[in-house]
């Protein structure tokens, strides 16, 4: 068995990682931590009682992780970079679910704060597997993509060479995407029977989508990103609009781009959230109207947009089959 640890076990992504790893035939959880410690897995997540053994949850103590081969970091943004260097110095691989290693130094400093680990920022590999599989296999540090960028980039990247001008992205996320901590926006009387955009055109995932479009295609395209918080728990639905340079068959382009991918499903009609919730799949549909292009994607924001994508990266980084323990059956009905 391969010993692994999770730092940041209290939130939704930490819980989803546990639910995946308890079914993994080669991973064994050896270390769990959060910022407070002095508790157990069952006290934090009552849904896991009888589903897995109770495990002590410690305050973060890096001297306790030396037995692990890989650590998942499910910490708030700007926290992972404070401890990642020491973990890597131990010879332990890191899958970071925060934004700390996704952007180049210039973009990170503009979007978040001054980066504290520029040395490792330069070697981090972006964990969008379908577009970076080879590098992830050899990585010691993987930056797990954000949920909005995952759903957006998987739809956009096959079409970048055909697009003329800006791209507009309308993205709708379930409330779990806002995290476990309650807020005015996630208060039940406000979000129930309601939907609204937030941080339009300035959301921090806009620069992530823009940079990765450039990184993977060597083309600079202006991204206009508008996220919406929606009155369902989990899932993400993205609509992408662009203008084409030439006539194309969009479904054929998608089928060619993803012909060997097990977790990309090219749909013949618009996609929905329910069909992907609980799975690692990304469903994609596309259609044209003259030179106007419409791309439609859906993912589970907590799985493909976070924890199952992190697990897939861990599998690759440890020399295992990518799809081990990845969920394939949706929560339907």
N, C-alpha and C positions, 0 to 999 in steps of 0.2 A: 504494500500500500504506500501511496505517496502522501506524506504529511503536509497539510496545508493549514493556513490560518486566515482569519478574517478580522480586520480592524475596522470598527464601525458597524457593529452588529445590530444596533438598536432600530435603524430605520427600515423602510420598505425594501430597499435594495439588499440590505443585509439579510433580511428575512427570506427574500427570494433566493439568494445564494444558498442559504441553508437548505431550503426545500429542494434545490437542484442537487446539491452535493450529497445529501443523504441517500440518493439513488445512484450515485456514481460508483462504479465497480472498482476504481483504482484510487480514489481520494479518501483520505481519512482526516477529519477535523482534529487538529492538535492544539489550536490556540484560538480563542475568541476574546475580543476586547472592545470596550467603548471608552468614552472619556471619563466615566465615573467608576466603573468596576463594581465590585462587591455585590454581585448578583449572579443569576444563572440564566441559561437560555430559556428555560420554561417560565421563569418569572417575567422575562421580557416579552416572550411570544407564547401566550397561552395556547395558541392553535397548534403548537408543536408537542404538547403533552401527549404521551403514548406513541407519537409518530417518530420520535427519535429520543435517544438518551439525553438526560439533562447534563449540561456541560457548564463548568464554571466560566463566568465572564469577568475578565480582569480589567483593571485600569491599564492603559497602554504602558507596557513595559517591554522595550525592545530586546532586553537581555533574555526574555522568555521565548523568543521566536526562533532561536537558533536551530531548533530541531526541524523547522519547516523548510520545505523546498520551494514553496511559493506562498506569497501573501496577497490577498485581495484587500485593497484599501477602499472602503466605502465611507469616506469622511467628507465633511463639507469642503467646498472649494477653498483653496489657500491653506489647507491643513496638511494635505498629503506631502507637499514639497518639503515640509519641515522634518519629516521622518524617513522619506524615501532614500536619501543618500546612505544612511546608516544601514538600512535593510539591504540595499544592494552591496554594501561593503561586506556584509556577512555571506555573500554569494547566494542570496535568496532572490528569486525572480519576483517581480511586482506587477500586478494588474491593478491599475488605478482607475476607479470609477468617477473620480472628480475631474474637473477641467484643468488641473494643474499642469498637465503635460501634453495637452491637445494642440496648443497654439505655439507659433514661434514667439521668441522673446518680445519682439516689438508689439505684436498683437495682444499678447498676454498682459503686458504692462499697461497698454491702453485700455483694456477691457476689465481687468481685475485689479492687480496691484503689482509692485515690482517683484519680479520672480526671484526666489531665494535659492534656486538650484539650476542655474543655467547650464552647468556641466551635463547633467543628466537630461535636461530638456532637449539637448541636441541629439541624444541617442534614442529617445523614446520613439516607439513605433505606434502609429495610429491604428486602432483596432477594428477598422472596417474591413472585415476578413475578405469579402469578395474582391476587394480592390488592393489588398495589401498582405495577402496570405503568406507569400514567401518571406517577407521581412519579419512577420510576426513569429514565424517558426524559429527564427534565430534570435529573438529579442529577449533581453533581460528585464526590460521595462516596457509595458504596453499601456498606452493611454486609451482607455475605453471611450468610444464616442458618446456624445450626448444623444438623448432620445430624439429630439427634433432633427439634429443633423443626420442621424442614421436614416430616418424615414425620408428625409429630403434628398440626401446624397444618393441613396440607392435608386431613387427615381430619376434624378437629374443627370448623373454621370454618363450613362449611355448616350445621351443626346447632346452633350456640350458642343461637339464639333459641328452640329447642325443648327445651333441657336445663334440668332442675330439680336444683339441688344440685351436688355435686362431680363432677369427672371423674377417672377412674383410668386411667393409661397404663402398660401393660406393654410395654417396648421392648427388642428384642434386636438387637445390632450385631455385625457381623463384627469380627475382631481388628484389622484395619487402622484401625478407628475409634479405637483407643488410640494411634495414631501409630507412627512408625518406630523410636523409641528403645525398646529392650527393657526389660522390667520383670518383677517376680515374677509378676504376673497374666498376662503374655503369654508367659512361658517355656513352651516346647512341652510338657514333661511335665505342666504344670499346666492349660493350656487345652485340650489334646487330650482328646477324649472327656469334656469337662466343660462346664458352663454355670453361671453364678452371677450374682447381682445385685451391684451395687456402688453405694454412696452412695444407698440408697433414701430417697426423700422429701426429700433435701437436695442432690441433684445440681444443678449450676449451670444446667443447661438447663431446670429446672423453672420458675425465675423468668422465663426468656426466653419459654417457652410461655405462661405466665400473663399476662405483660405484653402480648404480641402478641395474645392473645385479646381483651384489653381494648382495645388500640389499634385493632383492625380492626372490632370489633363494638360498642364502648361498653358492654360488659357485663362485670362482674367475676365470674369463676367460679373456685372453688378447684381447683387442679390438684394431683393426687397422682401423681408420676412415679417409676417404678422401672425403671432401665436394667439390662440384662444383657449381659455379655460372652459371646459364643457361639463355638463351635469351627468357624467358617468364616472365610475371609479377608475377603470383602467382601459388602456387602448389609446391609439393615436390615428387620426385620419388627416392626410395631407393632400392638398390640391395645389398643383404647380402649373403656372401659365408662362408661356414664352412664345416668341416669334421665330419662325424658321427661315433659314437662308434658301432652302430648296425643298422639293417634294420628297417625302419619305413615307415608308410604311412603319409606323411606330411600334406595332406589336412584333414585327419581324426583327426590328432593331433590339428590342428587349429580349426576345427569345435567343438571338445570337449572342448578346452580351452575357446572358445568364444560363446558357444551355447546359452547363455542367454543374450548376449550383443546386444543392439539395434543399435549400431553405428560402429560395426565391420562387414564388409562384406567379407566373404571368397569367393574368385573368382576361377574359374576353368581354367583360362588362365591369362597370365601376365597383370598387372594392368596398368592404365594410369592416367595422371594428370587431364585431363578434366572431368572425371567422378566424381571427388571429389571436384573440385574447387567450392567454394560457400557453402560447406556443412561441417558438423561435422564428416562425415564418415572417417574411415580408411579402405581402401581396401587392402587385403592381398592375395597373391598367393605364393605357394611353390612347389618345384619339386626336385627330387633326381636323381642323375646319379651314380649308385653304392653307395659308401659311401660319395659322395659329395652332399651337401645340398645348394639349392638356395632358398632364400626368397625374395619376391618382395612386397613392400608396397608403398602406395601413400596417401597423405593427402593434404589439403589446409594449407599451412604454416602459414597463418594469422589467420585461424579459429581453426581447430583442433590442430594446432601447437602453438596457442596463445590464441586468444580472446574467441572462443566458448568453449575451454577447461576450461578457467577461469570462464566463465559463468556457466558451468556445475558444477564446484567445488563450486561456490557460491550458486547455487540451493541446493546442498547437505548440505552445511554448515549451511544453513538457514532452513533446514527441509522441503524443497520443492522437488517435483519430479525432478529428474536429467535432464530430457529431455525438460523441459519447455523453449521455445523460441530458441531451438537449430535448426540450418538450415539443411534441408534435401534435398533440390532441387538444383542440380548442375547447374553451368553456362554453359549449353550446348545449341546450338553450341558455 
